[in-house]
Structures are given as structure tokens and as C-alpha cells.
Amino acid sequence: MSTLKDRLTTDMRAALKARDELTTSTLRMALAAVGNAEVAGRAKRELTDDEVLAVLTREAKKRREAAAAFADAGRADQSAKETAEGEVLERYLPKQLSDAELAELVAGALAAGGFSGRGQMGPAMKAAQAAVAGRAEGGRVAGEVRRQLAV
């Protein structure tokens, strides 16, 4: 079993014993998503820490989007719940890069690959995503790559 998945399970059990309903339900949901990812495909397999991290990142993004949608619909209570769940998931994700750090990493990746012009957006994104390694959302990375390729 991956160490991140072990940590999620251990923390969920601790939250259950502490009667922390928000953390318990959020971690149960996260572990269910990890379990679904493990059985997706032809055969069940153990996920690596990076794959578990990708699942948690997707779940955190879902929470942010849902919180924004509920807030726009005037459902402040539901929006607050989604935001709180997102904060629980954020504990397990790497610290997000600042805009300056992101720009610096993307510039380095583009220079190393010799990418220039919008026609090379696909390969440039692949190089930039590898350099960022999950420490920034794909949309932010794409925006920065687009901005630097346009210059």
C-alpha cells in the first residue's frame, strides 16, 4: 500500500475516534476515490503515491468548483461545507507555487526544450507540467505557457 494512502487511512481512523465528522467524511470520500481509481481499467492495482496525489488533486479541484457554484447560487451553507472539505484535502497536497515561481519554472522548461510560438503549445505544456510536478493547477500552467509563448 502506498504511504500516502496509509496516511489517509490512519488520519481517517484518528478523525473517527475524535468524532470529527467533517474530516472523517472527507477522508472517506478521498479513499473511495482512490479505491475507484485502483479498480479502473482491466485489473485492480495499487496506486503509487503520485497517482494517489493526482486523485486528491482532482477531488480538491471538484470541491473548489462546487463551492464556487454553490456560492453563485446563493447557497452559502453548502459552499462553506465544500470549502471546508477542500481545506481538509489541501493538507495532503504539496504547497502550491506562487505566480513568480511558476513563471520561473515554465521559463526554464521552455528554454530547455527550445519552444517558441503557439504552434508548440502541446510539447511545451508537457515539458512545463513535468517541471511543475503537480505543484500548480493545469489551468494556471497553461495560462503561463500561453503567455510566455506569445512573447
N, C-alpha and C positions, 0 to 999 in steps of 0.2 A: 504494500500500500504506500502511496506517496506521502511524504512528510507533511505537505500542506493539507492533504485530505485527513491525515491523522490529527493535525492541529484543529481542523474544523470540527471533527468528531469529538475530540477532547473538550473543546470550548463549548460545544453544544451541550454535552453532558454536564459541564460545570454550570452553565446557564440554567439548565433544567433543575439541578439541585438548588440553585439560588432562587428559583421561581421567577426568573427574568423572562417574561413571556415574549417580549419583542425579539431579544437575541435568540431565544430558542426557536421561535417560528422562522426567523430569517435564516438561521444556520440550517434548519431542517430543509427549507426551500433550496438553499445553496447545495446541500448534499444530495437532494433529489435531482437537481440539475446536473450535478457531476455524475450521478448514477445513470441518468438518461444518456449522457454523453458516452459513458462507458459501454452501454449496450447498443449504441447506434452503430450501424454497419453490419457486417456479416457475422462477427463473433464478438463476445464480450471480452474486454481487455482492460487492464489497469491504465489509468491516465498518468502521464508524467506531471510533475509539478507545474511545468509550463502550460500544459493543456488544462489543468485544473485552474490555473491563473486566468487563462483565456475564458473559461466558463464563468468565473467570478466577475471578470471584467464585463462580459455580456450581461450578466444579471444586474450589476451595478448600473449599467447604462439603461437597462429597462426601468429600473427604479427612478432614475433621474428623469427619463422621458415621461413616465407615468405621473410623477409628482408635478411636472410642468403642465401636463394635460389636465390633471385634477384642479390645479390652481387656476388655469384658464377657464375651467367650467364652474368656478366658484365653490369647489368642494375642498375647503381649507383643511378639514379634519383628515380626509383621505390623502391629501397632498402631504400633510405633516407625517402621516404614517409611512408613506413611500419614501420620504426624505430620511426618516429615522432608519428605515431598513437599509437604505443606501449607505448611511453612515456606518452601520454595522459591517457591511461588506467592505467598505473602504479600509477597515483595519487590516484586511488581508491582502490588499493590493499595494504594489510599490508606490512610493511617493511620485506624484505627477511632476513632470518637468515644467519649469517656468517658460514663458514665451521666449526669453533670451536664450535659455539653454536649448530649447527646441530648435530655434533658428540656427544656433551654432552647430548642433549635431547634423541637421539637414544640410547645411552648407558644406560640412566636411564630407558627408556621404555623396553629395552631388559632385564635389570637386574630385573625390577619389574615383568616381565612376566616369568622370568626364561628360556628364549630362548637361545639355543645353537645349533650350527650345521646348515648346509644349508637345512636340511630337514624341518626346522621350518620357512622357509622364509615367507610363506603366513601369518601365525598368527603374526610373528614378524613385518611384514610390516604393518599390521592392527594396531598394538599397536603403532608403530613408527609414522604412519600417524596421529593417534589420538593425540599423544604428540606434533607433529609439527603443527597441526591445520592450514594447508594451508599457512604457512609462508615459505615454501620451495617447489620447484617443485618435483613431484613424482620421476623423474629420479635421482635427487640428493639424495633423501631419500633412494631410492632403492640401490643406489651405496654405501651409508654409511652403510645400514643394511647388505648388502652383505659383505662389508669389515670387519665389526665387528663380523659377524657370522663365517667368515673364520678363525679368530684368535683363 
